[in-house]
Amino acid sequence: MTASTSSSANTRGTLDRNLALEVVRVTEAAALACARLMGRGDRNAADEAAVQAMRRAFDGLQIRGVVVIGEGERDEAPMLYIGEKVGGGADHDPAVDIAVDPLEGTNLCALGLPNALAVVALAEQGNLLHAPDCYMDKIAVGPAAKGVCDLDKSPTANLKAIADAKACYVEDLTAVVLDRERHQKLIAEIRKAGARIKLISDGDVSAAISCTLEGTGIDVLFGSGGAPEGVLAAAALRCTGGDFLGRLIYRNDGERERALAMGVKELDRKWGLTDLAKGDVMFAATGVTSGDMLKGVRFFKGGAHTHSLVMRSKSGTIRFIECEHHFDRKPSYAP
């Protein structure tokens, strides 16, 4: 596909479908870079490697992108910061919002644990919520339970609603929850209701997506986690047909002020799926360490295998991509 072909399609107001297959090159680059540091115990080094590789890879995309979910404000991160412009596009190429997590699960990678990912979401400009760096109360479910949950309902009531929608018993359901002290009451109620629980140490974007894919054995994500990760999860669930609900949680007045400064006008609003990620959305993730839905990077002499997921909301297409990289032909990926 030439740049001119891509731009002619994009002037019609939607993202060209082939762009989704280009975006996966960005997540592959980040995953390959940080996977070399898997299990080394240095989360910061792994994250830095992913950020640098992802930033370089963006230069090859014919887009005019602005990072709206990234590594921090301009004075906190050297690249992929909020507001940074990325992509090598010309004036006629699409203007897009970009949400990134170059290494979702830095601790998972540093400790060699499952489900670390490199993640990117794209939407037409103005269609991704500019979420502040605070917590978000979240519920994620698959297509079968879409529209049945409510953040104002108890976990027990939500579990019963999910079970009814899926024509099963609450005891058949598995909820995934971040293993945090703040979730002890939540965990106790889920257990009392009779559902099974999978506790995770990190990586709730991966967990949210897993709720919507067959074969993972996960039915619902409950609990609070990072708000930026909530936007990434919502973008993914727009593509899978699942559902996501979120409400921002503020630990102090400073976080409320930050939300206002980033354009959040209704501070206590319950955000639905299309409030967080609107329009035509593309999502790509590459496994860093093997997990519920993706295999991690596997190195061999002179190259590596990667396993990626690429999705688009407009078509609902979900592609799993196995790729073999040869470093003599891709010197930028070489150690």
Beta strands, then each sheet from edge to edge (+ up, - down):
strand 1: 64-69
strand 2: 85-86
strand 3: 95-104
strand 4: 117-124
strand 5: 135-141
strand 6: 174-178
strand 7: 196-200
strand 8: 220-226
strand 9: 243-249
strand 10: 281-287
strand 11: 298-300
strand 12: 303-312
strand 13: 318-326
sheet 1: 2+ 1- 3- 4+ 10- 12+ 11-
sheet 2: 2+ 1- 3- 4+ 10- 12+ 13-
sheet 3: 7+ 6+ 8+ 5- 9+
end
